[in-house]
Amino acid sequence: MLRPKLPTMPTPTGLISPPAVIEPTAVEQPSPAAAPAPVSTPSRSTVQLTPGSALALVGGGTAVVLVVGAVLVSMLLAVAITAASVAVCALVVRSLASAQHRR
């Protein structure tokens, strides 16, 4: 009942013709045309960092690292406080349950 049913291969009917033979053909290379004139690409302006802009980038990066660090530390502190309060609640409930059994 739970055995998988495998499909059966149908027997071929009629005549089977052999596959057609494909002969390779030669690829003709086009004759080289005259070289096109070089196209001048517009030169891109390079970014030049002045000491002031470099200092601003370093300051911005430092601010981002400090803000992200403060957020992560506050999240870790929130998790630690929550875990401690849950542990204290568990101890109180346990002591209440054991005191009720003693009576």
VOPAGU-2260 file (C-alpha; in pm, 1 decimal, decimal comma):
REM VOPAGU-2260
SITE   aa  ch    i         X         Y         Z
SITE  MET   A    0       0,0       0,0       0,0
SITE  LEU   A    1     278,7     246,5      84,7
SITE  ARG   A    2     518,2     132,5    -185,2
SITE  PRO   A    3     605,6     393,1    -448,2
SITE  LYS   A    4     485,1     329,1    -798,8
SITE  LEU   A    5     766,2     351,9   -1049,2
SITE  PRO   A    6     675,3     458,2   -1401,1
SITE  THR   A    7     727,7     193,1   -1665,4
SITE  MET   A    8     908,1     265,4   -1988,1
SITE  PRO   A    9     670,5     219,4   -2279,8
SITE  THR   A   10     799,5      -7,6   -2549,9
SITE  PRO   A   11     883,3     178,3   -2870,8
SITE  THR   A   12     633,2     140,5   -3149,6
SITE  GLY   A   13     704,1     184,3   -3515,3
SITE  LEU   A   14    1036,4     230,7   -3689,3
SITE  ILE   A   15    1319,8     415,0   -3520,3
SITE  SER   A   16    1544,0     614,7   -3750,2
SITE  PRO   A   17    1908,6     672,4   -3655,5
SITE  PRO   A   18    1999,5    1026,6   -3557,6
SITE  ALA   A   19    2109,0    1257,1   -3836,2
SITE  VAL   A   20    2482,7    1313,0   -3868,6
SITE  ILE   A   21    2583,6    1676,6   -3843,6
SITE  GLU   A   22    2897,7    1764,9   -4030,1
SITE  PRO   A   23    3108,8    2054,9   -3906,3
SITE  THR   A   24    3129,1    2357,2   -4131,5
SITE  ALA   A   25    3420,0    2593,7   -4162,4
SITE  VAL   A   26    3383,3    2934,9   -4002,7
SITE  GLU   A   27    3499,7    3214,2   -4226,6
SITE  GLN   A   28    3669,0    3507,1   -4058,7
SITE  PRO   A   29    3572,6    3846,0   -4201,2
SITE  SER   A   30    3854,5    4051,8   -4338,2
SITE  PRO   A   31    3982,9    4303,1   -4083,7
SITE  ALA   A   32    3834,5    4644,1   -4141,6
SITE  ALA   A   33    4018,0    4968,9   -4094,4
SITE  ALA   A   34    4082,3    5043,0   -3730,9
SITE  PRO   A   35    3824,7    5289,8   -3599,5
SITE  ALA   A   36    3941,6    5622,6   -3474,2
SITE  PRO   A   37    4006,4    5619,9   -3099,7
SITE  VAL   A   38    3712,9    5759,6   -2908,8
SITE  SER   A   39    3810,5    5991,9   -2633,3
SITE  THR   A   40    3635,6    5904,6   -2309,7
SITE  PRO   A   41    3547,3    6187,2   -2077,6
SITE  SER   A   42    3793,7    6192,2   -1794,1
SITE  ARG   A   43    3641,7    6130,5   -1453,8
SITE  SER   A   44    3715,9    6372,9   -1182,4
SITE  THR   A   45    3910,2    6215,7    -900,1
SITE  VAL   A   46    3806,7    6267,6    -541,7
SITE  GLN   A   47    4070,6    6460,9    -357,1
SITE  LEU   A   48    4064,9    6455,1      19,5
SITE  THR   A   49    4175,9    6768,7     188,1
SITE  PRO   A   50    4291,5    6750,3     549,0
SITE  GLY   A   51    3961,6    6903,4     658,9
SITE  SER   A   52    3747,3    6653,3     470,0
SITE  ALA   A   53    3962,0    6363,2     592,0
SITE  LEU   A   54    3915,9    6484,8     948,1
SITE  ALA   A   55    3541,2    6511,5     891,3
SITE  LEU   A   56    3529,4    6153,5     757,5
SITE  VAL   A   57    3725,1    6023,0    1056,5
SITE  GLY   A   58    3499,6    6215,4    1295,1
SITE  GLY   A   59    3185,0    6087,3    1124,0
SITE  GLY   A   60    3310,1    5729,4    1133,3
SITE  THR   A   61    3398,7    5760,9    1499,8
SITE  ALA   A   62    3054,0    5900,2    1576,9
SITE  VAL   A   63    2885,7    5613,3    1394,0
SITE  VAL   A   64    3095,2    5354,5    1580,1
SITE  LEU   A   65    3018,7    5518,2    1915,2
SITE  VAL   A   66    2644,1    5537,6    1848,0
SITE  VAL   A   67    2622,4    5176,5    1727,3
SITE  GLY   A   68    2829,6    5062,8    2025,4
SITE  ALA   A   69    2605,5    5250,4    2268,0
SITE  VAL   A   70    2294,4    5096,1    2113,8
SITE  LEU   A   71    2439,8    4745,6    2131,9
SITE  VAL   A   72    2553,7    4789,5    2491,6
SITE  SER   A   73    2212,9    4923,0    2593,9
SITE  MET   A   74    2042,0    4627,2    2428,0
SITE  LEU   A   75    2274,2    4387,4    2610,3
SITE  LEU   A   76    2202,4    4565,2    2937,7
SITE  ALA   A   77    1827,9    4543,1    2875,9
SITE  VAL   A   78    1856,3    4169,0    2813,6
SITE  ALA   A   79    2064,1    4122,4    3129,5
SITE  ILE   A   80    1815,8    4317,9    3344,4
SITE  THR   A   81    1524,3    4122,9    3197,6
SITE  ALA   A   82    1699,0    3791,0    3264,5
SITE  ALA   A   83    1773,4    3890,8    3623,8
SITE  SER   A   84    1412,9    3997,1    3687,2
SITE  VAL   A   85    1279,2    3674,1    3537,9
SITE  ALA   A   86    1516,4    3477,3    3760,8
SITE  VAL   A   87    1398,7    3666,9    4070,1
SITE  CYS   A   88    1033,4    3607,4    3971,6
SITE  ALA   A   89    1105,4    3237,2    3925,3
SITE  LEU   A   90    1261,3    3219,2    4273,2
SITE  VAL   A   91     963,5    3394,8    4431,0
SITE  VAL   A   92     713,0    3167,3    4257,0
SITE  ARG   A   93     916,4    2863,1    4356,6
SITE  SER   A   94     931,9    2967,4    4720,1
SITE  LEU   A   95     557,2    3040,8    4725,5
SITE  ALA   A   96     482,7    2701,5    4572,5
SITE  SER   A   97     707,0    2517,2    4819,5
SITE  ALA   A   98     561,9    2711,2    5115,0
SITE  GLN   A   99     210,9    2615,4    5004,5
SITE  HIS   A  100     306,0    2245,8    4994,3
SITE  ARG   A  101     442,9    2258,4    5351,3
SITE  ARG   A  102     113,2    2378,2    5498,3
